[in-house]
Amino acid sequence: MRAFDTPLPIDAVLADLAASLRARPNAVLVAPPGAGKTTRVPLALLDEPWVEGRKLIVLEPRRLAARAAADRMAQTLGEAVGETVGLRVRLGSKVGRRTRIEVVTEGVFARMILDDPALDGVAAVLFDEFHERSLDADLGLALALDAQGGLREDLRLLVMSATLDGARVARLLGDAPAIRSEGRAFPVETRYLGRDPNRRIEDQVADAVMRALRVEAGSVLAFLPGQGEIRRVEALLRERIADPAVDLAPLYGALDRAEQDLAVSPARPGRRKVVLATSIAETSLTIEGVRIVVDSGLARVPVYEPGIGLTRLETVRVSRAAADQRRGRAGRTEPGICYRLWEEAATGALEPFARPEILSADLAPLLLDCAAWGVTDPTTLSFLDPPPAPALKEARSLLQQLHALDGEGRITETGRRLRDLPLPPRLARMVLAAGEAGQARDAADLAAVLVERGLGGDAVDVSERVERFRRDRSRRAEDMRRLAEGWARSAASGSSAPSDLSFGAILALAYPDRVAKARGKPGEYLMANGRGASLEPHERLAREAYLSIAEIAGGAASARILAAAPIGPDAIEALLGDGIERRDEVVFDRQARALRARSVRRYGALVLGERPLPVPATEDSARALAAGLASLGPSVLPWSKALSQWRERVMFLRRAEGDEWPDLSDEALAATAEEWLAPHLVGKAGLSEIGPDLLSEALRALLPWNLQRRLDAEAPTHVEVPTGSLIPVDYGAEEGPVLAVRVQELFGLDRHPTLAGGRVPLILHLLSPAHRPIQITRDLPGFWRGSWAAVRADMRGQYPKHPWPEDPLSAPPTRRAKPRGT
């Protein structure tokens, strides 16, 4: 085995790893951050007999990690990248005839194995930092296992990670041996600072960095969720750091290579560095001089929503595994310190591992790649986590709409053309369709700024990004322009008369479901897929009537547009005409309390145009009016006093006797309005055309004939008292039916009046001659025998002209005062 000058913790298990791979084709290596697995293992395996001059492929999750790994291995050999150790990434490769180790990004490997399923000339594939569980890594491993099983029994597969559920991966690899390296390069002390939910995370990260600079030596690596937070912390620190020997260095995927290299290079002698990074710095990366980590505990991840075919960015808590990875960055070259911006007890509540991308990603690229591999059902491949059925269904539907798959799920010729372009299927379709219109280069440049984050700046208007990209003279931009030129050549149709499609129109070729129309406040938009999204009102695009949207962030309630371009109504008509529906519809106008009929041209959830029509006198219109009025509540209907009492009487008997009486409550009437009210509304267009008589007819029809007769007998509108007066009954009182009557009219009555066939006593509100209440009773005979004496004593003085007999049962009832002189 090859010897190395500088010892690393991983060295202790290299012999076991080599012996395992001599005996078996697959292995799992779990080694903590700083152990040296990324750069030491490929070199150690290079001279193994089973390699025999063939190549080792080393997969890294990101270009930055791939470049760093290739550089470090080449330095170990005293060579430049492109000799023994090569690099193959999207924006450039350094591979020569002598190259034996190729460091590639996971996405590049997926295309390599699809183009060469047998992986000719490759002895082994090493999946580094597999715990990140990117979609490309999962697909690459599934395809490699399939190739190993059918084409290349001698192919070795090694899965490596610092934090990995090694047992699960070992089972996936056919119960492969799992080898563990326990040694960390240097110890790391963890300090928990807590988190104030009332303060921005940027302010707290800035505080932690300032604290670290004051009390500790060495450079600082601070982890933040995204580019926006990094720039805000950078601004805060520039105001607060007075030491001119401290350099600030942002580090995220959208930066130019030179800026990334500056961030990961050692601080100059006598200086310190503060690196503000996203999750890009979690793995396979040693930043010289860093011995302090500040971890916000947050990460930004893409989340795909199959129901609307939209991927949005979401800020989430990191997993325990990711937190361990971040912590390990502080102990790569010397003992370190990790500040965590949460309470120690909260660590146990973190998810053990990051959610695999396959469970929350757009699976259209994976499904198309599987079809190109010859597999119509991806679940038949060996995935550590099988792709979810809803996302697969949505992906299959999209690819069939793009004519990339046939009805059996097999790849079509169009699908092969889409795969020939190393782009997501939607963007590949955009470039091909624009090529047919003679604008392949415009579409290719647009695709370039969408897939290469940060290229052309971060303006919301992608047309501005494209123009900046075209003027950009950086190496990154030049490399990307060469790629875009190749895409355009592949998609060019040979048309000599290019169309005049705007960038918004071109974008709509990729995302027709994200064409959006302005609504309500400035900056508020509704997309064709029914989802809302918004721009800051000061953005220039916020004044546009229509947008084509490429990217949003945030949840359903606060989705923010990150990338878009204006599109005109004529372009929508020309490009999306097949999806525009023209139909007549009747809707209920809540404010006017009336129906509105219109002829509408609609694209998805967007109304592109409309004109008013007379409301048709149909049953459908009647049902729409009934439902609309019901949504406002039955109280808006024209109730007469008599009808309200009739309803109260029916409801009284329902409470007294049971469900044979109809339910006329507000809730029941609203829920069944289309059944009882709609048949009476044919030919009506609004509430103003509905009178009390119509409402009475509709409601009374709910009461069967036999119950109508019982209603008058058991819940009469009036009750006759001993004087012969007919007194109205109040059925709307909360306590029950009430009869309010002057007490003198009840003299001689020895039985309490009742309703519902004698089952329910009336509540008597006994009144004075001035119609003021003097007693409430449900037992009139008991009142005569008991409380009457006290009432009589009190009332005689107040109303001396009216009779107050000692024995009311024997006194004649009267409506009048006593005759004069009595």
Helices and strands as residue ranges (DSSP letters): H 11-23, E 26-30, H 37-45, E 55-60, H 63-77, E 85-89, E 92-94, E 101-105, H 106-115, E 122-127, G 130-132, H 135-150, E 156-161, H 166-172, E 178-180, E 188-192, H 201-215, E 219-223, H 227-240, E 246-251, H 257-264, E 272-277, G 279-281, E 290-295, E 298-305, E 310-317, H 320-328, G 329-331, E 336-340, G 344-349, G 357-359, H 364-373, G 378-380, H 389-401, H 413-420, H 425-436, H 440-451, H 462-471, H 475-491, H 503-510, G 512-514, E 515-518, E 524-527, E 532-534, G 540-543, E 546-553, G 556-558, E 560-566, H 569-576, G 577-579, E 580-589, E 594-603, E 606-613, H 619-632, G 634-636, H 641-657, H 666-671, H 673-676, G 678-680, G 687-689, H 692-700, H 705-714, E 718-720, E 726-730, E 738-742, G 743-746, E 754-755, E 760-761, E 763-767, E 773-777, H 780-785, H 788-798
